[in-house]
Amino acid sequence: LHNARRITIDRNTCFHFNEGLITSNSTADATRMTDWTVTNNIFAHPRLSGGSAGGGGFGQTVNVLFYHNTAWDAVFGCGRGEMKTQATVTVKNNLMDSAFTSQFDCTLTQSNNKTTSTSADFAASASDDFHLAAASSAIDAGATGLGVIVDRANTARDALPDQGAYEF
């Protein structure tokens, strides 16, 4: 997408992919790639791994909100090091098996993410069922006030929202 502003990516599934979600602003104009909201998505089992490959990244995109996503065996990051535009990414209430990383030229704010998830957090991750298991520590562990009122299955998020794409 070129000059992509005010984009919402909500309730998608990305399995067995090369790059799940990649954005980049190829110019010094910080207004070209702004205001992306990425919520309630599942990214799992990429074919590539390491670096920014295998999950996704936000190159020089300004004001990205990455909330309530589930990333399994996928790597996410921000910044590209081309010194054109400073990426700004806020990462909250996600359920991931590795931390969101910041490279060059990225202001990354993270809170209320579980970045050490295991298969025990999910109903059946081996068969790509990423609903929360009853014993998951992600239940009721999310922050409130993010404006994400439903989950991936259109179930209302309660007063103590869960981390990840699904509310238990």
Secondary structure by P-SEA (a helix, b strand, c coil): ccccccccccccccccccccbbbbbcccccccccbbbbcbbbbcccccccccccbbbbcccccccccbbbbccbbbbbbcccccbbbbbbbccccccccccccccccccccccccccccccccccccccccccccccccccccccccccccccccccccccccccccc
